[in-house]
Amino acid sequence: MKISTKGRYGLTIMIELAKNFGEGPTPLKTIAKDNNLSEHYLEQIISPLRNAGLVKSIRGAYGGYVLAKEPAAITSGDIIRVLEGPIVLVEGIEDEEPAKRELWIRIRDAIKNVLDKTTLEDLANHTENDHEDYGYMFYI
């Protein structure tokens, strides 16, 4: 499984919104500037996140985006599935011999477990000193 820039930048958007949760809307322009990313590309990524009910848009001069739920209620798995589709390690797994099929299933399930147990709250509160707690997540 390879996470594209769409998934990575989507996580970036959501982490930034989690960091600002409860402080009002955050413009994509600010997220793009702070993370040295293309605002135009972020606009394309935010749409499926909004359609999935993960973010809300606020219009107006002081508008932008906010999380639709508490950061603790949104997992990285929720975001990755919206932007990348189902978590699949190997296509045609049912055609594999049993030993290899079991390996692929165990690896897939381990990845799903990490993604589904890691919330936006975890990621927003992560600092460089937290590598003992979350290091496995960043060095897979």
N, C-alpha and C positions, 0 to 999 in steps of 0.2 A: 504494500500500500504506500502510495506516495501522496503527500498532501501538497496541493498546488499553491500558488501564490494567492489564489482566491480564498482557500481555507485559512492560510496564514494571515492574510490581511483582514479577513473576517474576524479572526480571533483578536487581532490588534484593535479593530473597531470596538468589539464587544468589551475587551479589557478596559479600554479608555472610558467607555460609557459606565462600566462598573466602578471605576475609580471616581467618577463624577456623580455617582448615583445619589439622588436626593438633592442635588445642587442645581437642578434645572437642565435644560437641553444643551447639548454639545454640538456645535456645527461640525460637519464633515471637514470643512476647510481647516479648522483647528487641529483635528486628528491628523489630517494629511500633512500639515505643516510640522506638527510636533514629531511625527514619525518619518518625515521625508518620503512621503508616498504621494501618488497621483490622486488628486481629488476626484478626477473624472472616473478613475478605476474604482475608487471607494463608493462612488454613487451607484455603480453597477452592482457592487457587492451588497449594499445595504438593502436593496429592493427585495431579494429573497428572504432576508432576515426579517424585514417588516411583514412580508406576506406570511411568514411562518409564525408571526405573533411574538417574536423575540424582542423587537424594538417598536417604538412608536415615533412618528414624526410630529414635530411641533412647528407650525408655520408662524411666520411673522419676523419682524426685525431681530428679535432675540430668540429665534427658533433654532431648531437642530433636531437631535435625536436623543431619546432616553430609552432605557431598558423598560420592557413591558412587564417585567417581573423583578423580584429581588435578585441580586447577584448570586445568592446562595441557591436559588431555584433554577438556575440555568447552568447546564454542564457544557464542557467543551465538546462532548459527544453530540449534544443538541445542535451546536453550531456547525460542526464538521459534517454531520449528516445533511443539514440543510444545504450547505455549499458544495459538498463533494459527493453526496449520495451515500448509499449504504457502505458500511465498512466491510470490504471484501479484500482478502489477502491473495487468494488464488481463484481464478475462474475455473469452472468445471471440476470443482472439488469432489463431486460425487463420482467422477471417473477415476480418481486416484486410488491406489492400493490402500488398504486399511491403515497401515502404519503411517504412511505419509499423510493421509486424510486426517488422522488423529492429530498429527503434529500441526498441520495448517489450522485446524479448528482450535487447538490450544493457543497458538500464537494470536489468531484473530480474537479469541475471547479475552486474552490478556490485554490486547490493545483496547478493545471495547471497555474492559474494566477500568483501565486508567482514564480513558476519555469520559466515561460515565460517572466516575467518582471525583473528577476534578471540576470544581465549580468555578464560575467567574469570580466569586468571592475569593477563592483560593489563589487564583491567578492575579487578581488585582492587589492582593495583599502580599504577594511574593516579592522578596528582595533578593539581592545577590547573596545574602548571608543564609538564605533558606535552602541552599543546595543540598544539604543532608536530607531534608524532608521531601523535596521535590526533584532531586537530581535525576532520578530514574526517568522522570517525565521528559527531561530536556536532552538526555543523552542516549535515547534508545537507538 
